[in-house]
Amino acid sequence: MARKFFVGGNWKCNGTNEETKKIVSTLNQAEIPSEDVVEVVVSPPFVFLSLVKSLLRSDIQVAAQNCWVRKGGAFTGEISAEMLVNLGIPWVIIGHSERRLLLNESNEFVGDKVAYALSQGIKVIACVGETLEQRESGSTLDVVAAQTKAIADKISHWDNVVLAYEPVWAIGTGKVATPAQAQEVHSELRKWFHNNVSAEVAESIRIIYGGSVNGANCKELAAQPDLDGFLVGGASVKPEFVDIINSATVKKSA
């Protein structure tokens, strides 16, 4: 079964109204493959979600960068999944390494958040990945397996989940996992799904790569058999994001 290529753009905590409109204008004018070739999602900060959704072309979807672990209430500063549904936001990023590391979100907390978002009908880009220290100690596969298991323990269906493998040491550093390094982890994650969830999920789930992806390295990465797309950080607010989206054609021609 062919897995549709997926490209997500995480704008993180960046932008003004004018800068956001400029990014959207670039995307609206871009020539990109059709929706049957690539699924594209961009994730602006919360305050720009409605603006982006109102201006952006219909074949690119919008994601939030996070949401709360349960229904809203007395949780100052948080955004509930119900609010995202109300705004018509179909996707959310959960478990990004910046939140795991800076805000101490545990594997279990991330699993709970994924499950709650899915229960409200929101699709999830769920992030896993190891630090440099963990990679150098040889525990990469143990770390990403534990992070993935914490999600698997809380959900029974994976149809609306995209798993993003993001080695922490490659995020915003300019370092990027080699295509072979990325393929190795993606392949092992797929084996993990085969052994611990089901052969069907292992075959169908999209496992995307994030970590200093740019216009120069995207095609070589996209050619890896178990790499189904990208979650892009810094480059997603630059014109080269269009080149990254267009790397989906590498898969189509393979």
N, C-alpha and C positions, 0 to 999 in steps of 0.2 A: 504494500500500500504506500503510495506516494504521500509524503507529509508536506503540506503547503509551507513554503518558506515564510518566516516571520521576522519582521524587523521592528523593534521598539526603540523609541528615542526618549531617554530620560533626561529632561532639562534640569533636573535637580533644583536647587534653591537659587535660581538665576532669572534675570529679566525684568524689564519694565513693560508697561503697556505698549510703548512704541516698538521696543525690541521684539516683543512677542508678535505684534502685527507684521513685522518685517520677516520673521521666521516663517509665519503662516503664508505670507505672500510668496516667498520662495518655493514653498511646498506646493502651493496652488498652481504655480506656473510650471512645475517640473513635469518632465516626461518620465513616467515610471511604468513598470509592467502592470498588467491588469490584475484585478483582485483574485483571479483564479491561479495566478502565479505567485503572488506575494501578499501577505497580510501586513499592513503597516499601522502602527499605533504610536502616538506621541503622548508624552506625559509631562505637561507643564505644571508649575506650582499650583496649589489649590486656588489661589486668588485669580488665576487666569483661565481656569477650566471652562467656565461659561463663555468667555470671550473667544477662546480657541475653538470651542465646539460650534459657535455661531458663525465663524468666519472660514473654517477649514473645509476643504473639498470633501465630498461624502464618501470617497473611497479610502480615506485615512481616518482611523478611529482615535478616540481620546481615552487616556488612562489617568487615574489619580496615582500619586506616588506613595500612598499609604492609606489605611483606614483603621478605625478603632476595632477592638477585638469583640465587641458585642454591641447591642443596641445603644443608641445615644442616651444622654442623660447628664448627670453631674460630672462631666469629664472635660474640664476646661481645656480648650486648645485642640481637642480632638475632632475628627470628622468621621461620622458614622457611615457604614455601608448604605444605610437607608437614605442618607442625604445624597450620596452618589447616584443611587437609583432615581431619586427625585429629579436630579439634574440631567438624567439620561446618559450618565457616564458608564460605558460598558465594561471597562477594564480597571484593574488596580495592580500596582506593583507591591509585593509584600516580601519582607525578609531581606531587603537590600543590605549589603554588608555594612554600609554606613550606619544604618539603624541598629544592626546587631552589635557593632563595635562601639559606636558613640553613645547609643541609648540603651545598651545592654539588653536588647531583645533576645531572649533565649530561644532555643530550637522549639521548645514546647509552646511558647507564646506565639511564635510565628505559625506553628501548626494550627493553633486555635484561631488565629486571624484569617488564615487561608480558608478554614472550614466555615467561618462565619460569613465571610464575603461570598463564598460559593452558595451558601444557604439563602442569601439575598438575591441571587441571580447575577452576581458580578463575576466576570472571568478574571483569572488571576495569573499574573506573571510572578512566579515564586522563585526567589533567588537563593542559591547555595554557592559556597566557595570557601577556599582555605586561605589562611594568611601565609606570608613568606616563611615564617618560622615553622608552620605546620608542613608546608611543602618540603622544606629542607630536612625536616625530621622524618620524612617518608610517610606521613599520615594523611596525605591528600584524600585518598579514596575512603579511608575511615571517616574523615570529617564530613565529606559530602554525602556519604551514605547515612550517617547519623542525622544530618540536617534533612535529608529526604525522607527518612523513616519517620521523623517527628511529624511530617505532613501526612504521610501515608497512614499513620496511626489514627488520624482524625477525619479522613475522608474516604469515601468508597468509590467515587467516580472521578476520573481524571480528564474527562472530555473537555472541560473548560479551564484546564491548567496548562500553562507553558512553563517549563522549568528552565531557568536561566543559570548556567554555570558561569560564575564570575570569580576568578582567582583574585583575591583581595590585593595581592602584590602587583596586579596588572591594571588596577583601576586608577586612572588619572595620573599614572606614573610615566606613561610613555612606553613602559615595558609591555610586551604582549606575549601571551603563551604562543609558542611555535604551533603551526598547524598540527604537528605530531603530538605535542603536549595536549592541545585542546581535544583532538580526536581521541586520545587515550582515555581521558576522563569521561567524555561523552559516551564512548563505547562501554566503559565500566558502569556508568549510570544506567545505560540501557540494559546491561546484563543484570544489574541490581533489580530493575523493574521486572525483568523476566523471572528472576528467582523469588522475588518477594511480593509482587503484585499479580501480574499475569503476562503471558506471552503477547496477548492482544494489546495491552497498554504499552508494553515495551516497544512494540512495533509502531504504535500510533502516536505516542507522546512526542511533542516537539521539544527538543533540548537545544536551547540557543546559547550562544557564547557572548560574554561581555568582558571587556577589559582592554581599553585603549584600541578599540577597533576604529579604523579610519579608511579613507578612500584608497590608500595605497596597499593595505594588507587584506582588505575584505574579500577579494576574489579568491585568493589562495586559501583563506580560511573557509569560505563558503563551499569550496570543492570537497571538503572532508565529508565522508559518507554519513557520519552520525551527527553532523553539525547542521541544524535546521534553521539557522538564522542568527540574529544578533540582538543584544540589548546594548544600545550605544549611549555613552555619556556625553563627553565634551564635543564630539563631532556631530552630535544630533542637532546642535544649534548653529551649525555651519553649513554652507552650500554642499559640502562633500557628503552630507547625509543622503543626498539624492544618489550619489555614486554607490553608497552602501546599499540602499534599497535596490538599485539596479543589479547588484551582484547576485540577486535571486536568479537571474538568467543563467548563471553558471550551473545551477542545479537543473534548470529546465532543459539545458542542452546536454546534460551528462547522460 
